[in-house]
Amino acid sequence: MSQSVTSLPQLSAGIGFRRSSSCGGAVGCVEVAALASGNEIVVRDSKDKHPDAPALRFTTAEWDAFVTGVLAGEFSTATLTRT
């Protein structure tokens, strides 16, 4: 994946970040948003909502590959190698 880290001021205003409903009232969740271009997904830590907070940017193809891998169990703790 060729993700890049960017700060939120570099992103278009009014991005609608959302988080999983399974986060409930938890503070430490990740939030995702699609950029207005429709070609990129942005991921951030829900605790970092200040304008200079870092966010990871992925193409939609990279994000789709990640989600497909998650659904296929590629990232289960049983298959991960600890370093």
Buried (B, 14 or more C-beta within 10 A) or exposed (E): EEBEEBEBEEBEEEBEBEBEEEEEEEEEBEBBBBBEEEEBBBBBBBEBEEEEBEBBBBBBEBBEBBEEEEEEEEEEEEEEEEE
